[in-house]
Amino acid sequence: MLAAGGASAPSATPSAGPRAEGVAVASSREPPRHLPADAPAALRPALARAEDAIRAAACDVERRFGEGDPDANAARCDSAREVPGIEVGRTSARLRNPANAAPAWARAYVAETDGKKAAGVPAMAFDLGDRVGLLRPIELRKRCLGCHAAPERTAASTRAWLARAYPDDRAWGYALGDLRGFWWADAPKVPGER
Ligand code: HEC
């Protein structure tokens, strides 16, 4: 009896093709996150490129404003080069410049770490499907205080300049060691694919 009257064949095609394990990321708003040291092997190459891209950007800010990566000494910056195809930026839960708003995948972590000391906040990697996101904490150092401490402890001329340039400024009131924000990078898992 082979009456396979083709009418009711459901459209569930038996072989949708093999799909790599662990790619069920699609609809969750908050992508899977990992401490970079514990990240799955598949994420590591992109994470390394993301880290390089952040280092290059931090060195660049350091050179231009003396405010980028306080740990960026000359040796680390000598070898730092821009990494093509990787988006990089700085962000914070309390922004000075609204244009530095965190990308969607980073928002939850940026919000939940606000108000902490930087030493208590680890870097975090995010599996974004075909891309990898990386957040690296930025600590408030002594030389940041002039522009990010409590307003009454900063120079009136600085406050006036910043008030003019950044009318929605929320980046005041930080103390030494506070988490000021993050560097973020968004790197394709396959280099060059974006
Ligand atoms: C001379 C004043 C000045 C000093 C000193 C300074 N900043 Fe800033 N900071 C700014 C300005 C202006 C912006 C907005 C820049 C922009 O438009 O992207 C900013 C933005 C940032 C942002 C991006 C997020 C945001 O709020 O827009 C971070 C993170 C940050 N600063 C961290 C630091 C750290 C860490 C230090 C010390 C190592 C530091 N800053 C020292 C003036 C300063």
Residues whose N, C-alpha, C, O or C-beta is under 5 A from the ligand:
A	BS01	HEC	E67 G68 R90 T91 S92 R94 L95 R96 N97 N100 I138 E139 L140 R141 R143 C144 G146 C147 A171 R180 G181 F182
